[in-house]
């Protein structure tokens, strides 16, 4: 029986921007960073008992057109529809910097 998710890997277009969101804004702790076998940056973040792996790549799925308009979700093949985190407080506001 599956009891949880151990590891989720996502290809992203901008590691520093994602570190800001998942680390600074969401409070996930960075547990490792390195270059992958392909030379691209990889960052591992602790998400409770799970690990979120962010791998930078030029093939990262993007839901936006060059104009900034959002694509229809059916026109974004290979994308993750959504994922969810458990949080301590749904009403807590991100800390200001």
N, C-alpha and C positions, 0 to 999 in steps of 0.2 A: 504494500500500500504506500502510495506517495504521501509524504507528510509535509512537504514544503518545496520551495524552489531554492536550489543551492547556488545557482549561477545564471545570470542573464547577461548576454553579450550584445552590445549595440554598436554599430558602425555610425560614427558621427563625423560631421564636417569640420568641427572646431573644438578640439580638446579643451583649451583654456576657457572658452565660453561655457562648456558643459561642466567643467570643474567648478566654475562660479555658481552655476545653478544647483547642481547636485551636492556640492560641498558647502559653499558659503550660505546659500539660500535654504537648502533642505537639510543641512547638517550631517550629511554622510561623511564618514571618516575615510580619508585616502589611506589605503593600506599598502599600496605598491604602485610604482610607475616605472616604465621601461620602454624600450623599442621592441616591437614585435619582430618575428622572423622576417617580415617583409620590410622592416625599417620604419614602419609607422608607429607613432606614439600610442601607448596603451596605458590606461590608468584603471586601477582596481579600487572600488569604494565599498566599504562595509555597509550593508543595508540590513540591520538586525543580524540574523544568522545567515543571511544570503550575501552574495557578492554581485555587484553591478560592475561589469567590465565595459569600459568605453574605449573603443578602438577607432582611431582617426583614419579616414579613408576617403579618397576622391569619389568612391562609388556610394557614399552615404545617401540614403533616400532623403529627398527633400520634398516637402508638401507645398512649396511655394513656387509660383512662376517668377520669371525675372522681374515682372512688374510689381511683385509683392503680393499679388492676389493669390489666395489659397486655392489649390487644386481640389477637385472633387476626390474624396477618399478612395473611390473606385479606380481613379487614375494614378494611384501611387502603388504600383506593384512591389511586393516585398517589404512593405512597411509594417510596423507594429501598429495595430489598431489602437491599443492602449495597454498600459500596465498600471497597477495601483500599489501603493504602499500603505501599511498600517501606520498610524501616527498617534502620538500621545494626546494631542489636543487639536481637533478640527478647527477651532476658532483662533488658535494662536497666530499672531502676525509675524512675518519674518523680521529679524532684528535689523535695525537701521544701521548704516555705516556712515 
